[in-house]
Amino acid sequence: MADDEVLETHDSESTSDVDDAVESVELPDDSTEPACPVWAVAVGSEPLQDGTRDHPYYGLQAALDQRGTCDHVVLAESPGTPVFDIAVDIAVGAGETLLIEGKAEAATVPVFDGWGLVTGLRAWGEGVLVLRRLVVKNGAGPHGGCLEATVGGLELDDTRWEGCSATGDGGAVAVTAGSLRVSGSVFLRNVAGGLGGAIAADGTSRDTIAVEECEFLANRALEGGGLAILAPTTESLVSGSTFVGNEASRGGSALTGRLGGRIVGNRFEANEGPDGGAVAGDAGWHLALFARNVVVANVTWHSGSPHEGTPGAALRLSPAYGVVRNNLFMRNEIRSAAGPDALGTGAVLLDGGSPSVLNNVFAENAGGEVAHLMAANADVRNNVFVGGAGFVGYRLTVAPGGSAAVDYNLEWMMPEGRVDADVAVGRHGVVADPRFVDAPNDDYLPAGGSPCLDAGDPGEEFRDWNGSRNDIGAFGGPDGNWVPLGPEDG
């Protein structure tokens, strides 16, 4: 073989070997999905960031941008516990449930801080966003100072929202969602120039809203100092929550809006605002049940101007078609710049409709006109009315085409009740000391020998939870077996 042939053969074999070697090399695949869950810290200094627990992304935005199809982001602790950047955009795709949470059992909770200057979290999309174990504070914006969300669903679990502000609705959170669930969360000192100092929840009649075991403390708004439910839905629930020290410039110092569904087992205390009451609903036909609530020491200011209407310091529904039962209304009052003769109801105003007021305690409420209750077309029975200040203790009227009835109530040391001629007045009322266990300390259970015991309406539908005849007061009737939410429970 000639030398040039040997050389040619060698070159050919070498080229083939190189090609084979190139084909066998595994090049990096930029499309590889990151680990799931994706981890993030507030700050860091390592050059490698791949979203793993050992090499987390720096900041939530980076984690979201790189998460691919992973639907779980964990926010880990950083040395010195620095804060996360609050200006984050969150996209949630249709059919997706995206969970963003602080690390479970961590010594500290992740904090997002806008320092009063930066607009907060922004979320959109047709999927569901879940935020858990987070603190978000000091965001500022036009709507939802710390979170503005237009999503298919939103869940806030074990979160804290503090010092957020909005010039419009939703000082902390403004949300439009097919479903909203807020549980175990705290809203402290948030402010809205519009509706909902803490939360403004908007949507449609098909949406569901649930707020459970939350605290609304010292929030402020034009209306709805704590919570504003704007969606015209009958599928809403507010339960086991504490509203204390919230304020509104108009109505609903604690809670306002289209109050559909049920408001059950809450505590409304020391909320303050003009012409609305602690709880105010302007579409009261949506509300089916207001029950087992403690409504105490709320103050409503009233100027006496006719265009402002007649306020109720504890609860105002207009119109009202639901049931108000097994509540404690205590020491709520109307204060008026127009003097003691200004209109106002110290506790409950039910303006129109056909409500039922059953097995409540009204104690020491004070109104310019009515101490405890003003209602139209109402069925009022099995209640206790004690003390109070006003021209009358209660005022019951009948609107055209309506009817009203009052019976089996206990009255003691209160201004005389007044009823229209068309109201059906029964003959089973009781005038006697109710003999509560410890009224000065807000224990309104009837003590042994109380005239409230077995003195309510004997009808089967009114029987106590244990099957005995109805006990007059907040602990009688089928829903009477309950423990009031106390100030220490918040």
Secondary structure, 3 states (H helix, E strand, C coil): CCHHHHHHHHHHHHHHHHHHHHHHCCCCCCCCCCCCCEEEECCCCCCCCCCCCCCCEECHHHHHHHCCCCCEEEECCCCCCCCEECCCEEECCCCCEEEEEECCCCCCCCEEECCCCCCCEEEEEEEEEEEEEEEEECCEECCCCCEEEEEEEEEEEEEEEECCEECCCCCCEEEEEEEEEEECCEEECCEECCECCCEEEECCCCCEEEEECCEEECCEECECCCEEECCCCCCEEEECCEEECCEECCCCCCEEECCCEEEECCEEECCEEECCCCEEECCHHHEEEEECCEEECCEEEECCCHHHCCCECCEEECCECCEEECCEEECCEEEECCCCCCCCECCEEECCECCEEECCEEECCECCCEEEEEEECCEEECCEEECCECCEEEEEECCCCCCCEEECCEEECCCCCEECCCCEECCCCEECCCCEEEHHHCEEEECCCCCCCCCCCCCHHHCCCCCCCCCCCCCCCCCCCCCCCCHHHC
